[in-house]
């Protein structure tokens, strides 16, 4: 499992990627997190989820993520907003996984 950050010319994202090779274990972790959906929402607000998320390299993982639209890594005027979003959401997601003893 890994926390990932991504920023491009349209949005910023913080994700929890469940990358276990064994699909049974990956699905078990995903289901455990998903069973705590209401608590997760209290920590990070609205989020997206995909049990079978395909990476560009073709690898299938499970992913839960939050995103902020309307910001760009190429626009210095949004850098502070991006930093605050990444920092706040990562801290919240880390707090969730620590408090729920998921990782």
C-alpha positions in Angstrom: 0.0 0.0 0.0 1.2 3.4 -0.8 0.2 7.1 -0.7 0.6 8.8 -4.0 0.5 12.5 -5.0 -0.2 13.7 -8.5 -0.4 17.2 -9.9 -0.9 18.1 -13.6 -2.3 21.1 -15.6 -5.9 20.5 -14.5 -5.9 19.0 -11.0 -4.1 17.7 -7.9 -4.7 14.2 -6.4 -3.9 12.3 -3.2 -4.5 8.6 -3.4 -4.1 5.4 -1.3 -3.0 2.7 -3.8 -3.4 -0.9 -2.8 -0.9 -2.6 -5.1 -0.6 -6.2 -3.8 0.1 -8.7 -6.4 -2.3 -11.2 -4.9 -5.7 -10.2 -5.9 -7.4 -11.9 -2.9 -5.3 -9.8 -0.4 -5.7 -6.6 -2.5 -9.5 -7.1 -2.5 -9.5 -7.9 1.2 -7.8 -4.6 2.1 -10.0 -2.7 -0.3 -13.1 -4.2 1.3 -11.8 -3.4 4.7 -11.3 0.2 3.8 -14.6 0.4 2.0 -16.5 -1.1 5.0 -15.4 2.1 6.8 -16.7 4.4 4.1 -18.6 6.7 6.4 -15.6 7.2 8.7 -13.3 7.7 5.7 -15.6 10.4 4.5 -15.4 12.2 7.9 -11.6 12.2 7.5 -11.1 13.3 3.9 -14.5 14.4 2.6 -15.8 13.4 -0.8 -13.6 10.8 -2.5 -13.4 8.5 -5.5 -12.8 4.8 -5.5 -12.0 2.1 -8.0 -11.5 -1.5 -7.0 -9.9 -2.4 -10.4 -8.0 0.8 -11.3 -5.7 0.3 -14.3 -2.4 2.1 -14.3 -0.7 3.3 -17.5 1.6 0.2 -17.5 -1.4 -2.1 -17.4 -1.1 -3.1 -13.8 -4.4 -3.3 -11.9 -4.6 -1.9 -8.4 -7.3 -0.7 -6.1 -7.3 3.0 -5.5 -9.1 5.5 -3.2 -8.4 9.1 -4.0 -9.4 12.8 -3.5 -8.8 15.4 -6.1 -8.9 19.2 -6.5 -9.8 20.6 -9.9 -9.0 24.0 -11.2 -5.3 24.0 -10.2 -2.2 23.6 -12.3 1.4 22.8 -11.6 2.2 25.3 -14.4 0.3 28.2 -12.7 2.4 29.6 -9.8 -0.8 31.4 -8.5 -2.3 27.9 -7.6 0.9 26.4 -6.0 -0.1 27.4 -2.4 -3.6 26.0 -3.0 -2.1 22.8 -4.3 0.4 22.5 -1.4 -2.4 23.0 1.2 -4.7 20.5 -0.5 -1.9 17.8 -0.7 -0.8 18.4 2.8 -4.3 18.5 4.3 -5.6 15.5 2.5 -2.5 13.4 3.0 -2.6 14.1 6.7 -6.3 13.2 6.9 -5.8 10.0 4.9 -2.8 9.0 7.0 -4.8 9.7 10.1 -7.6 7.5 8.9 -5.3 4.6 8.1 -3.5 5.0 11.4 -6.6 5.2 13.5 -8.3 2.3 11.8 -5.1 0.3 11.9 -5.3 -0.4 8.2 -1.6 -0.1 7.3 
